[in-house]
Amino acid sequence: MALYTCGKCGMSVGTMTCGHCNAELVHDELSLPDGNTVFVAKCPGGHGKVKSPMCCGNDMTCTVG
């Protein structure tokens, strides 16, 4: 299970699922043309992706194990 955590306050977000197929979203990163990275949660079935959750004004992070 992907567990997104706020590095500032410790708040965490657990399982998120795709509304189309109910699969658990998986953590991924997008590389932007400017060299920055954006964290996303994507459907393993290819139904799309959403930006990672935010907390305390920052992207929450997820350790991929």
Backbone bond lengths (Angstrom), bond angles and torsions (degrees), N, CA, C in turn:
res aa  C-N    CA-C-N  psi(-1)  N-CA   C-N-CA  omega(-1)  CA-C   N-CA-C  phi
1 M - - - 1.447 - - 1.517 109.13 -
2 A 1.321 116.92 131.96 1.456 121.98 174.80 1.522 108.54 -73.21
3 L 1.317 116.29 129.51 1.453 121.56 179.37 1.520 107.86 -124.79
4 Y 1.329 115.79 106.69 1.455 121.41 178.91 1.519 108.70 -85.00
5 T 1.334 116.84 133.86 1.457 121.76 -176.81 1.519 110.49 -129.66
6 C 1.320 115.70 140.95 1.462 121.96 175.29 1.526 108.44 -83.18
7 G 1.323 116.41 124.21 1.449 121.29 179.99 1.518 113.63 -71.54
8 K 1.339 117.07 -15.60 1.464 120.70 -177.54 1.523 112.36 -91.80
9 C 1.339 117.24 -50.20 1.465 119.48 -173.80 1.530 113.51 -111.66
10 G 1.346 117.21 -11.16 1.460 120.24 178.22 1.518 115.07 87.57
11 M 1.334 118.64 -2.29 1.467 121.65 176.98 1.523 108.14 -57.79
12 S 1.346 117.83 144.03 1.458 119.74 179.00 1.521 111.05 -133.48
13 V 1.327 115.83 156.58 1.458 124.10 178.35 1.516 106.84 -123.83
14 G 1.330 116.47 129.87 1.464 120.79 -178.70 1.507 112.26 -92.73
15 T 1.302 116.54 -136.24 1.457 124.18 -172.87 1.521 113.15 -60.53
16 M 1.328 115.37 131.24 1.462 122.89 170.87 1.525 105.85 -122.76
17 T 1.333 117.15 139.52 1.456 119.95 -177.38 1.520 111.70 -123.58
18 C 1.324 115.30 156.39 1.460 122.55 176.56 1.528 108.81 -72.93
19 G 1.310 116.76 131.49 1.455 120.97 178.86 1.514 113.12 -71.32
20 H 1.321 117.05 -18.51 1.461 120.70 -178.65 1.529 111.99 -84.66
21 C 1.359 116.35 -47.50 1.470 118.87 -174.31 1.532 113.17 -119.23
22 N 1.330 117.68 -2.34 1.462 124.27 178.16 1.535 113.87 68.50
23 A 1.349 117.91 12.83 1.463 120.94 176.85 1.524 109.54 -74.41
24 E 1.327 116.12 147.60 1.457 120.52 176.58 1.526 109.14 -68.76
25 L 1.328 116.83 131.34 1.455 121.13 178.26 1.521 109.67 -69.57
26 V 1.334 115.56 146.49 1.456 121.48 -179.52 1.531 109.59 -113.36
27 H 1.328 115.43 149.97 1.454 121.97 -178.93 1.526 110.46 -73.58
28 D 1.333 115.75 141.19 1.463 120.86 175.92 1.523 107.81 -152.32
29 E 1.307 116.52 169.11 1.455 122.49 177.22 1.518 108.97 -127.40
30 L 1.328 116.09 142.79 1.461 121.51 173.65 1.517 107.77 -110.23
31 S 1.316 117.02 133.94 1.457 121.43 174.97 1.520 108.12 -93.80
32 L 1.312 116.20 124.57 1.457 121.60 -179.21 1.526 110.15 -89.04
33 P 1.341 117.14 157.93 1.465 120.27 -179.49 1.536 113.67 -57.83
34 D 1.338 116.86 -26.63 1.471 119.51 -179.51 1.529 112.69 -83.88
35 G 1.342 116.99 3.57 1.454 121.40 178.13 1.524 114.39 93.74
36 N 1.325 117.58 -11.01 1.462 120.45 177.45 1.527 110.51 -75.34
37 T 1.318 115.39 163.87 1.461 122.34 179.76 1.521 109.08 -120.44
38 V 1.328 116.44 140.29 1.462 122.61 176.77 1.520 107.71 -120.00
39 F 1.337 116.99 129.42 1.458 121.31 176.35 1.519 109.72 -80.63
40 V 1.329 116.92 137.60 1.463 122.41 177.89 1.525 109.01 -136.11
41 A 1.323 115.32 161.80 1.453 123.13 170.71 1.527 105.09 -116.91
42 K 1.348 116.80 124.46 1.462 118.66 -174.49 1.522 111.64 -124.17
43 C 1.323 114.64 154.72 1.460 121.40 176.83 1.523 108.30 -76.75
44 P 1.338 118.52 127.12 1.460 120.19 178.39 1.530 112.58 -67.32
45 G 1.324 116.62 -14.88 1.462 121.41 178.42 1.517 113.44 -90.38
46 G 1.333 116.74 3.94 1.454 120.71 176.37 1.520 115.88 83.00
47 H 1.334 118.32 17.38 1.453 120.74 -178.20 1.522 113.91 -84.56
48 G 1.315 118.30 0.96 1.456 120.52 176.21 1.516 112.75 131.75
49 K 1.330 114.71 -172.99 1.460 121.05 -178.91 1.521 109.45 -149.99
50 V 1.315 115.10 158.19 1.464 121.70 176.77 1.525 107.52 -129.75
51 K 1.313 115.48 153.48 1.453 120.06 175.65 1.519 108.37 -64.21
52 S 1.321 116.33 148.90 1.462 120.12 179.54 1.520 110.22 -60.89
53 P 1.328 117.31 158.22 1.460 120.54 177.25 1.528 111.12 -62.72
54 M 1.332 115.69 157.47 1.458 121.55 176.50 1.523 109.25 -121.41
55 C 1.323 116.15 149.80 1.454 122.81 176.35 1.522 107.46 -151.52
56 C 1.296 117.98 144.12 1.465 122.62 179.53 1.524 111.63 53.79
57 G 1.345 117.49 29.66 1.453 122.32 177.59 1.523 114.67 79.01
58 N 1.327 118.42 8.43 1.460 121.84 -178.86 1.519 110.85 -129.63
59 D 1.351 116.10 156.41 1.461 120.17 172.98 1.519 108.85 -62.78
60 M 1.320 115.87 136.21 1.470 119.75 171.11 1.524 106.47 -78.01
61 T 1.309 117.64 149.45 1.461 121.49 -177.46 1.516 110.81 -109.69
62 C 1.311 114.67 161.09 1.463 121.67 -178.07 1.518 108.68 -137.16
63 T 1.305 116.75 128.21 1.452 121.07 175.58 1.520 108.75 -85.76
64 V 1.311 116.12 127.06 1.451 120.49 178.25 1.512 107.63 -94.04
65 G 1.334 116.14 119.77 1.447 120.06 -175.37 1.439 111.60 -110.87
